[in-house]
Amino acid sequence: MMQEEIPKCPICGSTNGYKLSGIIGKYAQCLTCMTKWRLFIKNRKILELTLHELPKDGSGVYTLISTKTPLFTVIGKCLSIDFWKNLKLDKKVNWEFLSKNVSSDVSKAVITEKGEKLLHQWEGSREVREKKVIKGNTVESTTQESGILLLSTQRLRWLARRERGFLKKKLHRFY
């Protein structure tokens, strides 16, 4: 079905085909770049696709010619099949766009290396597991930690949100 609608992968241009998966929601994954979409089908015809997983080769930061934004900005958005058929990627990274998406609070909390640029941030939470020994027994606990996932030109970091003082929040790099 996906092969008939979009014979060439919109991201890498490969004609190697797609792997289909999913019971309730149909998914298609390019066999070359591994980009994965969720398919919205009506009467055995694909109407829309949602970018579900970014390409494994890093081209998720390439610029969409139509919007001058990186490919990853459309992840999770339901877009018409025509959008994907006509997709053109400029194989360049829009550094200016990316750096505008890092708040000043975050950029002040991070020490960067020479030449390293902060690219993008996402707010979120993660599960943290801890093991403690109490009276000879190992006890495991799980907590939710809120923070920021920060992408730079050299690494991906988690910045945990820590409370300091009276009603003040400050970001610290998580090790």
HUDA-V69100 format. One record per pair of residues at least 4 apart in sequence whose C-alpha atoms are under 8 Angstrom apart, sorted by the first residue. I is the first residue (numbers start at 0). J is the second residue. If there is no record, write none. Layout:
# HUDA-V69100
i	j
I	J
I	J
This chain:
# HUDA-V69100
i	j
0	4
0	44
0	45
1	5
1	6
1	17
1	27
1	45
2	6
2	7
2	16
2	17
4	45
5	9
5	84
6	14
6	16
7	11
7	12
7	13
7	14
7	16
8	12
8	13
8	14
8	16
8	29
9	83
9	84
9	85
9	86
9	87
10	32
10	34
10	54
10	86
10	88
11	31
11	32
13	31
15	29
15	30
15	31
16	29
16	30
17	27
17	28
17	29
17	30
18	27
18	28
18	29
18	30
19	25
19	26
19	27
19	28
20	25
20	26
20	27
21	25
21	26
24	37
24	38
24	39
25	37
25	38
25	39
26	35
26	36
26	37
26	38
27	35
27	36
27	37
27	38
28	33
28	34
28	35
28	36
29	33
29	34
29	35
32	54
32	55
32	56
33	52
33	53
33	54
33	55
34	50
34	51
34	52
34	53
34	54
34	55
35	50
35	51
35	52
35	53
35	54
36	48
36	49
36	50
36	51
36	52
37	48
37	49
37	50
37	51
38	45
38	46
38	47
38	48
38	49
39	45
39	46
39	47
39	48
40	44
40	45
40	46
40	47
41	45
41	46
45	80
46	79
46	80
47	77
47	78
47	79
47	80
48	77
48	78
48	79
48	80
48	83
49	74
49	75
49	76
49	77
49	78
50	73
50	74
50	75
50	76
50	77
51	74
51	75
52	74
53	57
53	59
53	71
53	74
54	58
54	59
58	70
58	90
59	69
59	70
59	71
60	69
60	70
60	71
60	92
60	93
61	69
61	70
61	88
61	89
61	90
61	91
61	92
61	93
62	66
62	67
62	68
62	69
62	70
62	88
62	89
62	90
62	91
62	92
62	93
63	67
63	68
63	69
63	70
63	86
63	87
63	88
63	89
64	68
64	87
64	88
64	89
65	87
67	93
68	72
68	93
68	96
69	92
69	93
70	74
70	88
78	82
78	83
79	83
80	84
81	85
82	86
93	97
94	98
94	118
95	99
96	100
97	101
97	117
97	118
97	119
98	116
98	117
98	118
98	119
99	118
99	119
100	118
100	119
100	120
101	105
101	106
101	117
101	118
101	119
101	120
102	106
103	107
104	108
104	170
105	109
105	170
106	117
108	170
108	171
108	172
109	171
109	172
111	115
111	116
115	151
115	152
115	153
116	151
116	152
116	153
117	149
117	150
117	151
117	152
118	149
118	150
118	151
118	152
119	149
119	150
119	151
120	147
120	148
120	149
120	150
121	147
121	148
121	149
122	145
122	146
122	147
122	148
123	145
123	146
123	147
123	148
124	143
124	144
124	145
124	146
124	147
125	143
125	144
125	145
126	141
126	142
126	143
126	144
127	141
127	142
127	143
127	144
128	139
128	140
128	141
128	142
129	139
129	140
129	141
130	137
130	138
130	139
130	140
131	137
131	138
131	139
132	136
132	137
132	138
133	137
133	138
144	159
144	160
145	159
145	160
146	157
146	158
146	159
146	160
146	170
147	157
147	158
147	159
147	160
148	155
148	156
148	157
148	158
149	155
149	156
149	157
149	158
150	154
150	155
150	156
151	155
156	172
156	173
157	172
157	173
158	170
158	171
158	172
158	173
159	170
159	171
159	172
159	173
160	168
160	169
160	170
160	171
161	168
161	169
161	170
161	171
162	166
162	167
162	168
162	169
163	167
163	168
163	169
